[in-house]
């Protein structure tokens, strides 16, 4: 059985259903603008991209924390800035996944991932501020930034583990099978 995918016009919002797995170029018959993939397929794609950015940002964050332990504040700040940027991009992708998801399970997993990535993004920004304050000799400010970052890292634990895209697909397949 071929799957249908939904495409939504970027101009007027008209929706088109397309059978098959290919990604054709769809031009809206009403306003002649391009229609882009939407719905579950778009949510899964966005989640996958967000997950890749999230994993890279986590690696960068860990590396930067280790660099702080080595006393290399300027180098650590660069790592925190890179991590913050990747976390921000993952949040954008997870937000797209939440918006496009047609089923509640996908939307909930995407929302949890978005919230966790947001906590890490904020923590990375505070840690970058901590390294800068440390370099400037502002130890009180650096301590406050570190405390704020630790609070955001603690808050991130409330959202559990971010599911891999493979786990996400397995969850979706299980739901489809239970519905039939």
C-alpha positions as MATLAB code, in Angstrom:
seq = 'XXXXXXXXXXXXXXXXXXXXXXXXXXXXXXXXXXXXXXXXXXXXXXXXXXXXXXXXXXXXXXXXXXXXXXXXXXXXXXXXXXXXXXXXXXXXXXXXXXXXXXXXXXXXXXXXXXXXXXXXXXXXXXXXXXXXXXXXXXXXXXXXXXXXXXXXXXXXXXXXXXXXXXXXXXXXXXXXXXXX';
ca = [
       0.000    0.000    0.000;
       1.460    3.336   -1.071;
       1.597    6.083    1.506;
       0.247    9.524    0.787;
       2.040   12.645    1.860;
       0.561   16.064    2.377;
       1.961   19.165    0.736;
       0.798   22.647    1.751;
       1.007   25.721   -0.464;
       3.379   28.301    0.979;
       1.138   31.059   -0.396;
      -2.534   30.309    0.145;
      -2.360   27.202    2.336;
      -4.099   24.820   -0.085;
      -3.279   21.205    0.650;
      -2.396   18.481   -1.816;
      -2.166   14.734   -1.182;
       0.523   12.897   -3.147;
       0.873    9.116   -3.329;
       4.336    7.575   -3.130;
       7.632    8.272   -1.476;
       9.117   10.651   -4.040;
       9.208   14.362   -3.334;
       7.755   16.031   -6.395;
       7.652   19.741   -6.993;
       4.030   20.762   -6.470;
       2.823   24.111   -7.786;
      -0.460   25.372   -6.380;
      -3.227   25.588   -8.946;
      -4.822   28.485   -7.029;
      -1.913   30.898   -6.536;
       0.926   29.236   -8.482;
       3.304   29.139   -5.506;
       5.186   26.034   -4.475;
       3.643   23.613   -2.011;
       6.034   22.034    0.485;
       5.879   18.818    2.430;
       3.785   19.094    5.582;
       2.193   16.856    8.179;
       3.822   13.793    9.702;
       6.482   13.397    6.994;
       7.615   17.005    7.467;
       7.524   16.588   11.259;
       9.674   13.459   11.075;
      12.172   15.164    8.778;
      12.395   18.212   11.056;
      12.781   15.998   14.120;
      15.599   14.069   12.425;
      17.492   17.271   11.560;
      16.855   18.668   15.041;
      18.129   15.463   16.628;
      21.379   15.573   14.635;
      21.952   19.216   15.663;
      21.059   18.358   19.265;
      23.562   15.474   19.441;
      26.320   17.655   17.972;
      25.518   20.439   20.422;
      25.645   17.988   23.348;
      29.104   16.850   22.185;
      30.278   20.470   21.905;
      28.890   21.271   25.351;
      30.700   18.306   26.912;
      33.956   19.252   25.184;
      33.642   22.869   26.335;
      32.971   21.789   29.931;
      36.122   19.657   29.832;
      38.038   22.625   28.440;
      36.854   24.764   31.390;
      38.242   22.117   33.731;
      41.576   22.531   31.924;
      41.420   26.295   32.575;
      41.192   27.285   28.882;
      38.378   29.828   29.197;
      38.658   31.462   25.751;
      38.645   28.081   24.024;
      35.751   26.898   26.186;
      33.738   30.027   25.332;
      34.045   29.211   21.628;
      32.754   25.707   22.349;
      29.850   27.049   24.407;
      28.976   29.530   21.644;
      29.002   26.765   19.022;
      26.889   24.529   21.248;
      24.407   27.350   21.877;
      24.075   27.944   18.133;
      23.451   24.254   17.409;
      20.997   23.971   20.304;
      19.138   27.006   18.938;
      18.903   25.375   15.509;
      17.711   22.100   17.050;
      15.001   24.008   18.940;
      13.824   25.520   15.645;
      13.627   22.067   14.033;
      11.852   20.501   17.028;
       9.401   23.435   16.984;
       8.676   22.697   13.321;
       8.132   19.031   14.213;
       5.631   20.010   16.926;
       3.771   22.318   14.531;
       3.644   19.792   11.668;
       2.913   16.620   13.658;
      -0.435   15.052   12.848;
      -0.407   12.636   15.772;
      -0.158   13.341   19.498;
       2.721   10.939   20.231;
       5.010   12.610   17.691;
       3.970   16.063   18.876;
       4.627   15.148   22.528;
       8.067   13.652   21.818;
       8.971   16.691   19.716;
       7.764   19.091   22.412;
       9.778   17.301   25.090;
      12.869   17.425   22.853;
      12.251   21.130   22.192;
      12.035   21.926   25.905;
      15.159   19.927   26.760;
      17.159   21.509   23.916;
      15.970   24.951   25.059;
      17.320   24.293   28.568;
      20.687   23.249   27.144;
      20.739   26.236   24.793;
      20.188   28.609   27.715;
      22.795   26.800   29.818;
      25.376   27.039   27.023;
      24.760   30.782   26.768;
      25.159   31.241   30.533;
      28.351   29.165   30.462;
      29.717   31.310   27.648;
      29.011   34.354   29.818;
      30.744   32.624   32.721;
      33.922   32.117   30.717;
      33.914   35.725   29.532;
      33.365   37.046   33.058;
      36.173   34.795   34.312;
      38.535   36.158   31.675;
      37.620   39.711   32.721;
      38.305   38.945   36.388;
      34.648   39.332   37.381;
      34.515   36.258   39.611;
      31.200   37.161   41.289;
      29.504   37.550   37.896;
      31.130   34.329   36.656;
      29.789   32.470   39.695;
      26.283   33.821   39.063;
      26.422   32.740   35.408;
      27.622   29.289   36.425;
      24.792   29.006   38.983;
      22.222   30.045   36.351;
      23.652   27.492   33.912;
      23.523   24.742   36.530;
      19.838   25.571   37.134;
      19.078   25.199   33.402;
      21.031   21.907   33.239;
      19.028   20.642   36.210;
      15.784   21.705   34.538;
      16.779   19.738   31.422;
      16.713   16.504   33.420;
      12.936   16.906   33.859;
      12.407   16.147   30.165;
      14.065   12.742   30.106;
      16.020   11.449   27.144;
      15.542   12.852   23.662;
      14.392    9.921   21.529;
      16.402    9.055   18.443;
      14.616    9.332   15.077;
      14.677    5.500   14.877;
      12.816    5.271   18.201;
      10.392    7.873   16.905;
       9.649    5.785   13.801;
       9.178    2.646   15.901;
       6.688    4.498   18.101;
       4.792    5.714   15.039;
       4.730    2.214   13.489;
       3.484    0.689   16.748;
       0.646    3.240   16.904;
      -0.339    2.584   13.280;
      -0.444   -1.181   13.947;
      -2.552   -0.724   17.088;
      -5.018    1.453   15.146;
      -5.634   -1.246   12.519;
];
